Amino acid sequence: MTEEQDRDDRVADFARRTLASLTPERRAELELFADAEPGMRICPSQQYPEWVELIYGGEVVGLTTWKWLNEGDDTQPNVTPDGYNGL
């Protein structure tokens, strides 16, 4: 398996666990917003450069480190029933 495939697998795992952690109500709300702003994406956190945010429905719903995405270190993505709620 290539390094790029490992990273892609970690991104997919991050997205799966984040969505699974949302309450059904919160997920339904975000799905409505996702129609207006399609897709899910990861992007650098503007406030914390060493962190990556998972954006869905125009809102940050998960947070992890670049190190975890790139290397798979021991840092686990931060997910909660309401999505990302701050550091």
Rosetta blueprint (number, residue, H / E / L):
1 M L
2 T L
3 E H
4 E H
5 Q H
6 D H
7 R H
8 D H
9 D H
10 R H
11 V H
12 A H
13 D H
14 F H
15 A H
16 R H
17 R H
18 T H
19 L H
20 A H
21 S H
22 L L
23 T L
24 P H
25 E H
26 R H
27 R H
28 A H
29 E H
30 L H
31 E H
32 L H
33 F H
34 A H
35 D H
36 A H
37 E L
38 P L
39 G L
40 M E
41 R E
42 I E
43 C E
44 P E
45 S L
46 Q L
47 Q L
48 Y L
49 P L
50 E L
51 W E
52 V E
53 E E
54 L E
55 I E
56 Y E
57 G L
58 G L
59 E E
60 V E
61 V E
62 G E
63 L E
64 T E
65 T E
66 W H
67 K H
68 W H
69 L H
70 N H
71 E H
72 G L
73 D L
74 D L
75 T L
76 Q L
77 P L
78 N E
79 V L
80 T L
81 P L
82 D L
83 G L
84 Y L
85 N L
86 G L
87 L L
